[in-house]
């Protein structure tokens, strides 16, 4: 079956098991944060997983490439991006493992049920209400719309409602808002258990933080070494080359 590619779209090679993704030429495209999160969570993600705010579906594609037993329910508010994600799923023949829902994450229990998922992965909107740039592109604006669309507390509540007790939540968020997102997680019984900060270079402060939480987990936090993305010369570090599949 031929998958339609519309004007203003392109197919990009994910360099993982021959997987490809449909993206907008000038609109929203996945970034480094999605690649980092996929690497952070892939070894631990559960068999039944949800991606809350999937965008064009990159996280399910990257994670299923490494986990042959994982299935995904991918939720995206933007109908445009949900459609691209659905076509990417079909393009890669993953219909049996990834289902895309064009819906608000706050309604996820309507079709996923309560406390049914083994794990949830998410790259939440992160601009505080009233801040951040607004894009004229509707799909980009929704992806970047931040807490104008859904406050982080409501986002964590939605994750907690679909996650079973003992299930794992994986997310990436601005490092400066680590305490805020941690408090929101704990408000809905998701205990932060493992964190890793991400910085551009060794002399730079962290920009991002990746967090693994467990629903109804006991307190106790593992802090991993900082992940540096670039050397002093501006090249990718050895770890980033591994994450992007440039090394064996």
C-alpha positions, 0 to 999 in steps of 0.5 A: 500500500502506497503511503501518501506524502503531501506537499510540504512534507518529506521522508527522513531516515532515522538510521535505525533498522531502516526506519523512516519518518514523515516530517514537515519541511518547514514545520515542526520536526523532532529534535535532539531531546527526543533522541536522548530520551529514547536512548535513556528509556529504551532499555527499561521501557515496558511492554505496554507503553504510551507516548503522551504528546507523540508529535510526529511519532519519533519516540515509538519508532526509535524505541520499538527499533530497540525493543522488539516486544514493546507496543505503543499507544501514541497520543497527539493533540495536533491532528496534522501531526497525528496524521503524519505519525500514523502514516509513518507507522504505516510506512514502517509496517508497524501497525501491529505495534503502534497505534496513534490517537489524535486526542488530548492527553487529559482524555487518554483514559477514555481509550487506554483505561486507568492504570493499564500501561507498563510505562509512559514516555513523554516530552511535555510542553515546557513553556510556562504560561504566557512565555515562549515564542508563538509560531504562526504554524498551528502544528508548531504552536501546539507542539511548543504551546507549552503550559498554555495548552496543558499545565505540567501538573495536568500533564503528570496527572494524565500520565499517572492515570494511565500508568499502573502501580510499579510502572515507569515514567520517562520524561525530558524537561528543562533542567531549570524546572527540575524541581517543578516537574518533580513536584508534579510527578510526586503529586500524582504518586510518581516517585523520581528514581533516576535522573540525568542532566544534559549539558552542551559542553563541560563548562556549561550548566545543564539545559535538560534533565531526563527523569525516570519515575516509578508510580507508587515507588519508594523514595530514593534517587539515583543521579547519573553522570552528566551527559555532555553533547559536544566537545570543546571543539564543537564536535559530538562527544563519543557518547552522543555519537553512540546515541546517534548510531555513529559508532559500533 
